[in-house]
Amino acid sequence: MPKKPGTNPKGEFAFFNVVYEDGSQRSNRRVPAELLGGLDGDEPARAYIHEQDREIAEKSGRPPLEIKSIARVGAKKK
């Protein structure tokens, strides 16, 4: 049965574009919004995404890629 419109909580996740050292990019990586904000800003997202990458690499048998930069989707560049 389909969900009623408006039943999904908004703002539950923040989305990030991740660029890796080898030049590849992954878009719309989800990070729980509860980890972000405060004095650290978006820096906890890097650790969360790094942990996701480590788990993915472990399952795939490949070494994890090093993150070059992360940027929140829709954020203006400085």
N, C-alpha and C positions, 0 to 999 in steps of 0.2 A: 504494500500500500504506500503511495507516495506521501512524502511529508507535506505538511501545510506550509505555505510561504511564511517566512519570518520566524521559523522555529529554530534555525541554526544560529547559535550565538555569534555575534559579530565581534571582531577584535580579539578573538581567541588566539590567533596566530599572526605573526608578522612574517613577511616574505622577503627573502634576500636573494640577490644575484651574487654568485661566487665565481671569482676568477682564480684559476690555479697557476702555479709557477710555469707549467708547460704551455700556457696560453689558452687552455680549454676553459669553458664557462658552463656553469649550471645555473639555470634560472628558477626562480620561485621556490627556493628551499624554505620549508616551513620551520619556524622557531616559535615555541610558546611565548605569548606576549608577557606572561608573568615573570619571565626571566629578564626582561628588558626594562630600561628606564633607570631611574635613580642616578647616582653619581657615575656609574659605569657606562651609561648610555647603551649603545648597541654592542659593546665589547663582549658581553656574555654570549652573544650569538655566535661569535667566532669559535669559542670553546664547544658550544653545543653542536655546531656543524662539523667541527673537527672530530668529535666523538662519533657522530653519525658516519662520517667518512671512514673512520677506523673500523667500525662494525661492518660496513659494506665491504671494505677491503679484506677483512678477515674471512667473510663468507665467500668472496669471489677468489681468494687466493692471490690477489695482487697487492702490491704495496700501496698505501694511501698517498694521495697527491698532497703536496704542500699548498696551503692557501696563500695566494698573493694578496687578494683584497676581497672585501665583502661590501655590498652597498644595499641598503634597503630599497625594495622595489617602490618606485614612485617618488623617492626622495630627490630633492634637487642637489646637484653636484656643487661642491664649494669651490 
